Amino acid sequence: MRSARRLALAVLLLHAATASRAAEPLRLVLESAYAPHHVPILMALVQGHFARAGIEPLIEAGLGTNMVAVLVGQRAFDLGHINAPAAAVAISRGAPIRMVAIYQPRTAFGLVGLKGRVQLDRPASVEGKRLGLTPGTADTMALSLFRRANGIGTSAITVIPTDRGAKLANLAAGRLDIVIGDATFLRAGLLAIAQEPEVLELADFGVNLQGFGFVASQALLGENSDLARRALGALRAGFTAAAADPAGACRDTRARFNLADSDEICIQALTIFLASLAPPSAGWGQQSVEAWQRMIEAMRAVGEIQGTRPTSFYYTNAVIP
């Protein structure tokens, strides 16, 4: 009997050691410093979803969407968290990457002001306003698309170059009437300083951009597509967990990562972000040819994308779990 027990224990230990050795490393780079909208990604690590998929992940904070495309294209990282327009620009310029999942089907770009100071209920509401925009970012493209779709002339808005980190302070101080950017982040930022936001969502007014998702290197897709598929499965589980319990997800991840000043701020920002996403159910991350066609055509119209590469060149659904 003792021999049988020892044999069984030895087998279990051997299996555990084999599983540990078999865990494949995966490098994932974010587009910014850790923030509440990264909680679903981090939950895949904290709750062990990567480990159960046989993956040992390294999740690194990033320095912008353009760097995500560069680092993944150079194979410094296997996956990158990025918004779809930035990925499309990089791919159109020859970056050897492909979009492998989009979990935010509509862009979160919006025009944001303070309730009581401005009313943003239609495109013409922005005329005559002082608008804060960060040069050299997707703000410029989003504003161009909005103007083009709604017949807003270049002289109808006073555009004021504004550092990304100074938008909310300038808005609260009355130096700007409205700002343009990711409305989920801007809304959460205003609420965190006890200001009520007024928001006009650009996706509701002809701006056909998609939101956040993940890119992979073409080399990974060719050499180890199963690793990409398992990683996306783990990430989907993280999104499911965050959607089921945003408060618990913030508590669990803030214990290991510097996400926000308090649980309350994290929960509020995460809840706003989750409301902009597709449900993390079957079909999570799936991309449509129609959505890509609309986005590529819009970006070509304002000069963000050159050439006539087919839509299928930009993305793949082959590794959606």
N, C-alpha and C positions, 0 to 999 in steps of 0.2 A: 504493500500500500504506500509506504513511504517513498519507494522508488518511483512509483507511478506519479505521486504528487511532485516529486523533484523533477521528473521528466516533463510534466505539464508546465511547471514553473519555468523550466529552462526554455521550453517552446515559446511561452508567452514573452519572456525576456528577449529571445531571439527575434520574434516578430516586432517587438517594440523597437529594438535596435535597428532592424532592417527598415522599419517605417521612418525612423529618425534619419537614417542615412539616405533614404529615398526622397526626402523632402527637397524639392527643387527651389533654388533661390529665384526670387522675382523682384526686380527693382521698379518701383513706381514713383514718378515725380509729380508733385502737385504744381499748380500754376502760381501759388502764392504761399505766404506763411500760413501755418495752421490757423483755421478759422471755423466758425460754427457750421458752415456749409460743407466742411470736410468730415463732419461727424459720421455720416453713413459709411464713408470709406474707412475711417479709423475703427468703426465698429466691427468691420470684417476681420481686423487684426485682433482687437480686444476680446471679442467673443470666440475666437478660435476658428472662424470659418476658413481662413487661409490654411491653417494647420490641418484641418480635416480634409482639405482638398490636396494635401500633399505639397504645400507651398510654404516656403520660408520667406516672408516678404520684408523688403526694406522700403519704407515709405518716407520720401524726402520732401521737405518744404521746397518751394520753387521761387523763381525770380521773374515770373511773367509768362504769358502764354507763348510768346515767340520763342523763349528759351526752352519751353517744353518740346516744341516741334524740333528744335535743333538737337537737344539731348537725346530724344528718342530716335531721331533720324541717324544720329551718330552711334547708336547702340549703347550709349552710356546708361540708358534706362530701357526697360522692356515695354512699359506702359506709361502713358502720360495723361493726366487730367487736364482737359482743355476745352474751350468753347469751340463749337463747330466752325464759325467763320474764320477764326485764327488758323485752325487746321486746314481749312479749304485754301486759304491764301498760301500757306506753306507748301501744300501738296501741288498747287498749281505752279509753283516755282521750282518744283523738282525734289522736294523733300521726300525721302524714301519711307514714308509712313502712310498708314491708312486709318480712317476713323472706323473703330470696331464696335462702338456702342454709343448711342445718344439717349440719355435718360431724361433730358429736359427738352421736349419736342419744340417748344416755342421759346424764342428769345425772351429774356427777362429785362431787356433794355426798356427804359421808360424815361419820361420827363417828370421830375419830382419837384414839388414846391411845398410850402407850408399852408395847411388848411386855414382859411380865414384871410390869408393874404392874396392867394390866387385861386382861381377856379379852373380846373383842367378837365373839361367835359367834352371837348371836341378839338380837332387840330388847330382851328383858328384861334383857340384860347392862348396859344403861345405868342401870337403876334404882339409886337411892342414890348416884349419881355427881355430882361437881361439874363442870358443863359450861360451858365458855367460849363465849360467843356475842357477836357484834358487833351491837349494836342499830342499827336503821335500815338493815339490809342484808337480802339474801335469806336469811341465816341463820335469821331468825325464821320466814319462810314454810316453809323446809325442815324445821325442827323441828316446826312445827305439822302439816305433812303426815305426817311420820313418826309423831308421837303419834297422830294420827287413824287412820292405817292400821293401827297395831299396839296400840291400846288402852293407851297409856302415859299415865297421869294427870299433871296439871300439877304435883302435889306429889311425883311419883316421882323427879324430877331437880332438883337445885339449880342454877339458871341464874345464872351470874355474868357480868355485862356485861364484855366484854374487847375492848380495841382490836385491830383486825385484825393489826397488826404485833407485838402482844405475846402472841399465842396460844401460839406455840411456846416462847417463853422461860418463860412461866408453866407450861406443861405440863412442860417439862424440870425446872423448879425444884420441882415437886410442889404448886404452888398450885392446879392444876386436875387433874382425872382424865382428862377428855376435852374435845375441842373439836369444833365443827362448822364445816364449810366445804368448799371444793373439795379433795377428798382427794388429787388429783394434786399440787397445790401443797404441801399440808401434808406429804404423804409425802416429797416431794423435799426439803422444808425440814428435816425431821427427819434424813433420811439425811445431809444436808450438815453437820449438827452431830454426826454419829456416834451417832444415836439410832435404834433399830429401831421402826418404827411398827406399831401394831395398828389395823386399819381395818375398819369396818363400812360397806359401800356402801349408801346409802339407796335406790338404784334397785333393789336386790335385795329390798327390804322395803316395796314399795308406794308409793314416792314417784315418781309418774309425770311427772317433769319431763324436758325435753330440755336439751341442753348448748349449746355455742358454735356460732355461725354468723355470717352477715352480713345486715345490713339495707340497703335502698336507699330513697331517697325516692320517693314516688309520682310526683313530677314527672319524675325521671330515667327511671323505668319507662315513663312515657307519652311522653316526648320523645326518649329515646335508649336504648332497651332493648338495642340492639346493643352499646353501650359496657359496660353491666352484664354482658352475656353474655361478652364478650371478657375482661373483668376477672376474672370467676369462672373462666374457662378458664386464665388465667395463674396464679391462686391455686391451682387444682387441681394445676398443674404444680409449683408450689412445695411443696405437701404431698407430692407424689410424690417429689420430690428429697430432702426431709427424711427421709421414711420409708426411702428406699433407703440413705442414709448419714447418720445422725444426727451422728456425730462430724465429718464433713466439713462438714455444714450449720452446726454450731456454730462451727467454725473460720472459715468464710467470713463468717458474719454478725457474730461478735464482733469481727472486724477493722474493722467499720464502725459497730456499734451497741453500746451499753453494756448487755449482756444479763445477765451474771453475773460473779462474781468470778474464775472460771477456766473453762477448757474442760471440765474434769472435772465441775464442778457443772452447767454448761449441758447436757452430754451426758446426765447422769443425769436431770435434770429433764425434758428433751425426750423421752427414751426412755419415761419414765413417762407423760407426756402423750400421746404417740403411741399407746401401748397402749390408751388409752381411746377412740380414734377409729374411725370407719368407714374401711375401706381406700380410698385415693385412686384408685379405679378408675372404670370406667363407672358412672354413677349417683351419683358423689360429690356431696354436697350435697342430694340429692333428699329431699323432705319428704313424709311420709305423713299423710293425713287422720286415720287412726286415732290416731297419736301426738299430733297436735294436739288431737284431741277429748279424749283422756285427760288431757292437760295442762290444757286450759282448764277441764274439769269439776273437776279437783283444785283449781285455783286459785280457782275460784268458790266451792268448798266452804269455803275458809278466808278468804274475803272479799278476796282479792287482785284479783279481776276482777269488775266489776259489769256488768249488762246481759246481753243474749242475742244478741249479734252472732254470725252464723254463723262456723264455723271457717274458711271460705274467705276471710273478711275479714282474717285475720292474716298470710297467707303466699301466695306464688306460686312455682310451679316453672317459670314461663314463660321464665326466663333461665338455667336450668341448662344448662351447655355440653354 
